């Protein structure tokens, strides 16, 4: 075998995590709220003392590093990340595959993640923009790496606490950013005022980007027809917009993608949004019929998330990543407890960051969060810290017959 990885993690823990995540989709809990984090390669590269640019040097290096990162993640970060004896890999280029796939340029630096470089600096260039082919830019490279990773997976042996495991290359997916977010990547901040001054031209531009995303997704599903668990769109560029602009310039294009891909499975309409999305919650829930809000931004107060979205939306978040990194531990515990106390009674809650774990976040932080969930996740510790059942009924929170 070319790669051999032994992970010290028992199957029994995987089964417990799998049961927690399945229960969450039914808005109930087994023993505590599940925990997961958006912890990405730049976190691990710092932990391993490696230059971040090395992660993108070649496919074999990235494959090997993903195996090592998965081992570290599973063994050292207490969470419900591992639900079966499998390590999953996939080509990773941060968030720049979609803008590159739409013809954009990418800036690479030694010390940080790659960034999209705006290439559309006039309305005339925006009008001349053409629908991208599905293998443009990094999308073509990522497809090649995906195929190579499948061959490398066949040359890899993984075990979990001595029991045989496996490596899987996850279903091919090269999207993840909303058409509006890609537009901002291609144009830059000017796109915000262009929407006001040149609305028709911006709608035409967003329509072309949407068609390009559909072509890419269809190509991915032709290459790899395996079923997907859902469809996730990041709308980070929208949280500074008014709700009126959001409904005009974001909702129609995200909705077109969700109708094609998010409605094929239950809870398939998932959105990620950093920052303070409070003013957009109504549109997310009523216009886009959002079913899962993944690692949403920490500026959203937990009680606000519960009030606006709880009971109908799977919520995952939303601890302040800087607090997680800097501490103190007592403040991290209190923040975790607040999330559990406010959002937990709604059902369907998963505790995590909001959003992206910072490089340098100590393992003691993750341990403190897990200890808090295990001690208080269901109102334990001798004192009921969650609202009484009658309070939840009065507030209109569903699943009041759950353990929470």
N, C-alpha and C positions, 0 to 999 in steps of 0.2 A: 504494500500500500504506500502511496505517495505521501499522504497526510494521516496522522494518527492523533486522536484527541480523546483523552479520558476526563470526563467531567464528574466531579464528586457531588452527586445530587441524586437522592433516591426517587424512585418511581412513585412512592406513596405521596410525596409532596406535590408532584405533578398532578396526580389525580385530585388532590384537594383543590389546587388552583383551577383545574379544569371545571370542577363542580361549582366553584365560586363564580366563574365567568359565565357559565351556563345559567346559573340562578339569576345573575344580574340582568340578563336579557329578558327575564320574566319579572323584573322589578322586585326581586326578593333576595334574601341573603341566606347563606349556609351557617356561617359562624361569625364572620366579620365582613366589612366592606373589602372588596378586592383592591389590590394596589398594583399599579404599573407606572412606568415613567417613559418619557420621551428622552431617552439617553442615546445619543448618536455617536458616530465614529470620532468626532473631534474631542469628545470627552475621553474616550479610551486612548486616543493617540497621545494625549498629555499624560495620562496615567502610565503609559508605556514609555514615555520619554522620547517619542518619535516626532519628526517634523510632519505637520499635517499634509503637506504636498506629497509626501511619499505614499499616502494612501491611494493616490490616483495614478501611480507610476505605471502599473501594468495589472492585468487581470489576475494573474497568479498571486501577486503580492496582496491584492485586495481580498481574494478568496482566503488566503492563509490568515490574514489579519482578522477577517470576519469570524473565522473559527476560534481564534484566540480571544476575541472580544466576547463572543458568546459564552465561552467557558468562564471568563472573568465575571461577566454579568450574572450568570446563573449561580456561580459559587459565592459571590461576594455582595451582591446587591439584593437584599431580601425583598421579594415581590412575588407577583403571580405571573411573571413573564414566561416561565417554562411550564407548559401544560401537557407535554408528551415527550418521549425520548427522541427528540429530533432537533437538530440545529438547522435553522433556515438561513439561506444566503440569497443575495440579489445584488446586481450591479448598483452602485451608489455614487451619485455625483451631487450630493447636497440637494439644493432646490433649483439647480440650473438646467436640468434636462429639458423642461418645457420651453423656457425662452430660447435655449439653443436650438431646440427642435422647430421653433418658429422662425429660425434664421438669425437669431441674436448672437452677439459676441459675448464671450466669457472671459473675465479677468481672473487670472490665477496668481496667488501670492503664496509666499513661503509659510507665513505664520497664521493664516486664517482661511476660512472657507472661500471657495470660488464665488464670484458675484457676476450677475448679468450686467453687461455694459450697454446702456441705451444706444440705439442705432437710428431711431426715428426722431429727428430733431425739427421736422417741419410738418405741417398739415399736408403739404403736397406729397411728402414721402409716405405719410400714413395712407393717403388716398391711393398711392401706387402699390401698396403692400399686397403681396400675393399669398394665396393659401399655400401653406408649406406641405411638402411631401412628407410621408410618415417616417422616412429614414434620414431626415435632415439633421445635421449637426450631431450632437451627442446621442440622439436617439439611435442613429445607425451604429455608433460605437457601443452603446449599451446593449443593443440586440446581439452584437458579436460577443460581448463579454458574457451575456446571459447563456448563450450556447456553449461557450467555453467552460463556464462554471458547471454546467450540467455534466460535461465530460470529467471535470475535476472531482465532482461529487462522487462519481463512480470509482474514483481512485482514493477514496477517503474512508477511514474506519473511525467511528465514534462510539464511545461507550459511556454509560451513565452508572456510576458506582459499580462498575464491573459488568453491568448488563448491556447487551448490544443495543445500539442506537442507530441513527441514520442522519444523513445530510440531505436536505431537500432545497432545491432552487425554487423559490416562491413563484406563483404565476406571474408572467411577464406583465409589467405595468410601468409605463413611462410618462404618466401624467401627474396629477395631484394638485396642480395649481389651477385656480379659477381663470377663466378668460380675462377678467378684469385685472387680476394680479399679473398675468403675463403681459397685458397691455402696459401696465406701469413699468414692468421690467424692460420692455422694448422702447418706451418713450421717456421714462423718467417722471419726475414730479409735474412736468408740464401737462401731463394727461389729465390732471385734476381740473385745471382751468379750461383745457380744451373741451371737456364734457359740457361746460357751461357755454362756451363761445361757439363750438362746432359740434353740436349734439348729433346731427345726422352723420357726419363723417366719423365720429367716434363709434356710433352704432354699427356702421358698415365695417369698421376695423374690428370691433369685437365679434361681429358675425364671421369674418374671415378666420379669426383666431379660433373660434368655436369649431368651425369646419375642419381646421387643421388638427384640433384635439380629437375630433371624432375619427378622422382618417388614421391618426396614430393609434387610438384605442382599438379600432377595428383591425388594424395590422397586428397589434399585439395579440388579440384574441384569435386571429387566423393562425399565427405562429404557435400559440399556446392556448388551446381551447378549453383548458381546465376551468371549472367554475371559480368565480371570485366571491369573497365573503361580503363585499360591499363596495361602495364607491365613495372616496374621500376627496373633498376639495378644500384647499386652503384659501381663505379670503382675508389674509392679513392686511392687504392694501385697502380694505374697505372700512376698517374700524374708525378711520378719521373722517368718513363721509357722513352726510346727513342721511336719515332714513329714506327721505324722498329720492336722493340721488342713488342710494343703494338699490331701491326698488326699480329705478329706471335703467341703471347701467350694469347691475350685477345679477339681479334675480332672473331676467329672461334667459341669459346665456348659461348660468348655472343650472337653471331648470331644464333646459334642453338636454344637458348632459345627464342630469339625474333621471330624467324620463327614460333615457336610453339604457343607462347602466345601473343606477341606484335602485330602481324599482324591480329589479330582477330577483332580489333577495330581501328577506325581512331585515329591517333596520339598516337598509342599504344606503340611505341618504345621510352621509356623515360630513360634518364641516369642522374645520379647525380655524380659529381666529385668535390671534394674539391681541393684546391691548384691551381696552374697555369697550366691549361690544354691547353694553347694556341697552343703548338706544336702538339697537338693531334686532333685539330679541323677538319682537313682534313679527318682523318681516321674516326672520329665520324660521320661526315656528309656523306662521300662518301662510306665508307666501312660498317659501321653499320646502315646507313640510319637513324640516330638519328632524331626523330621528336620533341622531347621535352627535353630541358636541364634544369633540376630542381635544384633550389638553388645551382647554380654553384659557384665556388670559387671566392672570392673577388680579388685575385691577377690578374684575367683576367680583363684588362681595358675595360670599357664599349664600347669604340669605336672599340676595337678589336673584342669583341663579336658581335657587329653589323656588322662589315665588313666580318667576317668569317662565321657567322651563321644566321644573320638576314634575315628575309623574308621567310625563308624555315623552320625554327625551332622555336618552342615556347620557349621563353627565360624567365627564372624566376631567378632573383637575383638582384644584387650581392653586397650589402652593407657590408662593413667590420664589422663583429660582435663586434670586440673590440672597434671600433669607436662608434658603437651604444651604447655600455655599458659605455664607459668612456667620450664620448663627445669630445669637447663641442657641444652644440646643433647647433650652426651655422655651424660647419663642417659637422654634420649629414645632415642638410638641403642641403648644397652644394653638398654632395655626392649623395643624392637622386635626386637632380636636374640634376646632370651629367648623371646619369643612364637614366632618362627620356629623356633628350636632345639627348643622343647618340643612345640609343636602341629604344626609343619610336617610331620614324618614321618608323621603320621596320614593325610595327604591331606585334601582338602576344606577347607583353611584359607584364610581371607581376613583379612589384617591390617587393623586399624582401631582406632577408639576404643572405649572401654568405660565409659560410653556418653554420647554427645552432645559434640561439639566445642564448647568454651567460646568465647564471644565474646572477641575479643582474642588468640586463638591466632595466633602469627606464621607467616607463610608459610615461614620458615626451618625450622620444625618439620616441616611436611609434606615439605619437600625432604630433610631428614635421614632421615626414615622411608623415603622412596623410595630414597635412596642406600644405605641399609642393606639393603633388600630386593634391590636390584640387585646388590650386592656379595656378599651372603651367603645370598640366598634359596635357593640350591641347593648350599650348602656351598662357595662359591667363595672367592676371596681366597687361594688357595694352601694353606689348612689346612682339613681337614674338620671343620666345627663341629657337624655333626649326628651322631646315633648311628650306629654301624656297622650294616650290614644284619643281622648276627647278633644284635646287641642288640635290634633292633626285632622280630625273629622271636621272641626269648625273651620280649619284653614283650607279644606278641600283637597288635602293631600291623599292620593290614591294609595292602595295597598296597606291600609291601616291594620289589616290582620296579619301582616308579616311580622317576623321577630322584632323588627324595629318599631 
